[in-house]
Amino acid sequence: MTRKTIEITTKKRAESALIDSLFKPINGHTLVKSKWCAGKYANSGKGREIEVTEDVQAVWGERRSDRDGAYYTLYCYHATNKDGY
């Protein structure tokens, strides 16, 4: 699978990509939300460039907290594959 480089963005910009996919499907599909990775980060990473697979359209950080304190976790919107995942 080919890869590309994208910048970690805000949740608002990522959601605009989701809305765009409703009117202009990507590879014939709308986008779905999933966790980008299971890591816990001190900041959102906004502006950092990362390498992703070609089906990923947006990556952003969401603030969460647990008994150890606050952290950010990365989520993405990606086009579904032929199996719907």
Contact map, one row per residue, 1 for C-alpha under 8 A:
1110000000000000000000000000000000000000000000000000110000000000000000000000000000000
1111000000000000000000000000000000000000000000000000110000000000000000000000000000000
1111100000000000000000000000000000000000000000000011110000000000000000000000000000000
0111110000000000000000000000000000000000000000000011110000000000000000000000000000000
0011111000000000000000000000000000000000000000001111000000000000000000000000000000000
0001111100000000000000000000000000000000000000001111000001000000000000000000000000000
0000111110000000000000000000000000000000000001111100000000100000000000000000000000000
0000011111000000000000000000000000000000000011111100000001111000000000000000000000000
0000001111101100000000000000000000000000000001100000000001111000000000000000000000000
0000000111111100000000000000000000000000000001000000000000011000000000000000000000000
0000000011111110000000000000000000000000000000000000000000011100000000000000000000000
0000000001111111000000000000000000000000000000000000000000000000000000000000000000000
0000000011111111100000000000000000000000000000000000000000000000000000000000000000000
0000000011111111110000000000000000000000000000000000000011110000000000000000100000000
0000000000111111111000000000000000000000000000000000000000000000000000000000000000000
0000000000011111111100000000000000000000000000000000000000000000000000000000000000000
0000000000001111111110000000000000000000000000000000000011000000000000000000000000000
0000000000000111111111000000011100000000000000000000000000000000000000000000100000000
0000000000000011111111100000000000000000000000000000000000000000000000000000000000000
0000000000000001111111111000000000000000000000000000000000000000000000000000000000000
0000000000000000111111111100111000000000000000000000000000000000000000000000000000000
0000000000000000011111111000011000000000000000000000000000000000000000000000000000000
0000000000000000001111111000000000000000000000000000000000000000000000000000000000000
0000000000000000000111111100000000000000000000000000000000000000000000000000000000000
0000000000000000000111111111110000000000000000000000000000000000000000000000000000000
0000000000000000000010011111111000000000000000000000000000000000000000000000001000000
0000000000000000000000001111100000000000000000000000000000000000000000000000001000000
0000000000000000000000001111110000000000000000000000000000000000000000000000000000000
0000000000000000000010001111111000000000000000000000000000000000000000000000001100000
0000000000000000010011001101111100000000000000000000000000000000000000000000001100000
0000000000000000010011000100111110000000000000000000000000000000000000000000111100000
0000000000000000010000000000011111000000000000000000000000000000000000000000111100000
0000000000000000000000000000001111100000000000000000000000000000000000000011110000000
0000000000000000000000000000000111110000000000000000000000000000000000000011110000000
0000000000000000000000000000000011111100000000000000000000000000000000001111000000000
0000000000000000000000000000000001111100000000000000000000100000000000000111000000000
0000000000000000000000000000000000111110000000000000000000000000000000001110000000000
0000000000000000000000000000000000111111000000000000000000000000000000001100000000000
0000000000000000000000000000000000001111100000000000000000000000000000001100000000000
0000000000000000000000000000000000000111110000000000000000000000000000111000000000000
0000000000000000000000000000000000000011111100000000000000000000000000111000000000000
0000000000000000000000000000000000000001111100000000000000000000000001110000000000000
0000000000000000000000000000000000000000111110000000000000001000000000110000000000000
0000000000000000000000000000000000000000111111000000000000011110000000011100000000000
0000000100000000000000000000000000000000001111110000000000011000000000000000000000000
0000001111000000000000000000000000000000000111110000000000011000000000000000000000000
0000001110000000000000000000000000000000000011111000000000000000000000000000000000000
0000001100000000000000000000000000000000000011111100000000000000000000000000000000000
0000111100000000000000000000000000000000000000111110000000000000000000000000000000000
0000111100000000000000000000000000000000000000011111000000000000000000000000000000000
0011110000000000000000000000000000000000000000001111100000000000000000000000000000000
0011110000000000000000000000000000000000000000000111110100000000000000000000000000000
1111000000000000000000000000000000000000000000000011111100000000000000000000000000000
1111000000000000000000000000000000000000000000000001111110000000000000000000000000000
0000000000000000000000000000000000000000000000000000111110000000000000000000011100000
0000000000000000000000000000000000000000000000000001111111100000000000000001111000000
0000000000000100100000000000000000000000000000000000011111100000000000000001111000000
0000010110000100100000000000000000000000000000000000000111110000000000000001110000000
0000001110000100000000000000000000010000000000000000000111111000000000000111100000000
0000000111100100000000000000000000000000000111000000000001111100000000000111000000000
0000000111100000000000000000000000000000001111000000000000111110000000011110000000000
0000000000100000000000000000000000000000000100000000000000011111000000011110000000000
0000000000000000000000000000000000000000000100000000000000001111100001111000000000000
0000000000000000000000000000000000000000000000000000000000000111110001111000000000000
0000000000000000000000000000000000000000000000000000000000000011111111100000000000000
0000000000000000000000000000000000000000000000000000000000000001111111000000000000000
0000000000000000000000000000000000000000000000000000000000000000111110000000000000000
0000000000000000000000000000000000000000000000000000000000000000111111000000000000000
0000000000000000000000000000000000000000000000000000000000000000111111100000000000000
0000000000000000000000000000000000000000010000000000000000000011110111110000000000000
0000000000000000000000000000000000000001111000000000000000000011100011111000000000000
0000000000000000000000000000000000000001111100000000000000001111000001111100000000000
0000000000000000000000000000000000101111100100000000000000001111000000111110000000000
0000000000000000000000000000000000111110000100000000000000111100000000011111000000000
0000000000000000000000000000000011111000000000000000000000111100000000001111100000000
0000000000000000000000000000000011110000000000000000000111110000000000000111110000000
0000000000000100010000000000001111000000000000000000000111100000000000000011111000000
0000000000000000000000000000001111000000000000000000001111000000000000000001111100000
0000000000000000000000000110111100000000000000000000001110000000000000000000111110000
0000000000000000000000000000111100000000000000000000001000000000000000000000011111111
0000000000000000000000000000000000000000000000000000000000000000000000000000001111111
0000000000000000000000000000000000000000000000000000000000000000000000000000000111111
0000000000000000000000000000000000000000000000000000000000000000000000000000000111111
0000000000000000000000000000000000000000000000000000000000000000000000000000000111111
0000000000000000000000000000000000000000000000000000000000000000000000000000000111111
